[in-house]
């Protein structure tokens, strides 16, 4: 596995860190640890290809990679269940739509 999207990581805040093996984990969570959260695990051989990332919410994160012949953007999303409040569901899809629209063609 070279790239892996993760859900329910339950880490607070946003950022990135290196694992003991030298792989990169980029994450976005709530201000308080314990619920939801998304992350993207990047194999160490691709660490130099990361152009940047954008933690959009505790349910959406975007990662931009330098690739050939074109750069690639990955969006990791963790949608709310059907039992979530309607406002939360609408907010998720609005955030996801904005993230997709911001992604270069």
C-alpha positions in Angstrom: 0.0 0.0 0.0 1.4 3.4 -1.0 -1.5 5.6 0.0 -4.3 4.8 2.3 -7.4 6.9 3.4 -8.4 6.4 7.0 -11.7 7.2 8.8 -12.6 7.4 12.5 -9.0 8.2 13.5 -10.4 10.2 16.5 -7.3 12.5 16.7 -7.8 16.1 17.8 -6.7 19.0 15.7 -5.0 19.0 12.3 -1.6 18.3 11.1 0.9 15.6 10.1 3.5 13.4 11.6 6.0 10.7 10.8 5.5 7.1 12.0 8.4 5.2 13.5 8.9 3.6 10.1 9.2 7.0 8.4 5.8 7.1 6.7 3.7 10.3 6.8 0.2 10.5 8.3 -1.8 13.7 7.5 -4.9 14.1 9.6 -7.9 16.3 10.4 -10.0 15.9 13.5 -12.2 17.8 15.9 -10.9 20.2 18.5 -11.7 17.5 21.1 -10.3 14.0 20.7 -12.7 11.1 20.5 -15.1 11.4 17.5 -14.8 11.1 13.7 -11.6 12.3 12.1 -9.9 11.5 8.8 -6.3 10.9 7.7 -4.2 9.9 4.8 -1.3 7.5 5.3 1.6 8.1 2.8 4.3 5.6 2.2 7.8 7.0 2.9 8.8 6.6 -0.8 6.2 9.2 -1.7 7.0 11.7 1.1 8.9 14.0 -1.4 5.9 14.0 -3.7 3.6 15.7 -1.2 2.9 19.2 -2.5 0.6 20.1 0.3 -2.6 19.3 2.1 -5.8 21.0 3.3 -7.6 19.9 6.4 -11.2 20.9 5.5 -13.1 19.5 8.5 -13.1 16.5 10.8 -14.6 14.6 7.9 -12.7 15.8 4.9 -9.0 16.2 4.0 -7.4 17.0 0.7 -3.8 15.9 -0.3 -2.0 17.2 -3.4 0.8 15.0 -4.9 3.4 15.7 -7.5 2.8 13.0 -10.1 3.6 12.3 -13.7 2.3 13.3 -16.2 0.0 15.4 -13.9 -0.3 16.3 -10.3 -2.9 14.4 -8.3 -5.3 15.5 -5.6 -6.8 12.9 -3.2 -9.8 13.8 -1.1 -10.5 11.5 1.9 -14.1 11.9 3.1 -16.0 10.2 5.9 -19.7 11.0 5.5 -22.2 11.1 8.3 -24.7 8.3 8.7 -28.4 8.6 7.9 -29.1 9.1 11.6 -27.1 12.3 11.8 -28.8 15.7 12.0 -29.9 17.1 8.7 -27.8 20.2 9.2 -24.7 18.0 9.7 -25.4 16.1 6.6 -25.9 19.3 4.5 -22.7 20.8 6.0 -20.7 17.7 5.0 -21.9 17.8 1.4 -21.3 21.6 1.1 -17.7 21.1 2.4 -17.2 18.2 0.0 -18.6 20.2 -2.9 -16.3 23.1 -2.1 -13.3 20.7 -1.9 -14.0 19.2 -5.3 -14.5 22.6 -6.9 -11.2 23.8 -5.5 -9.4 20.8 -7.0 -7.5 21.7 -10.2 -8.8 20.0 -13.3 
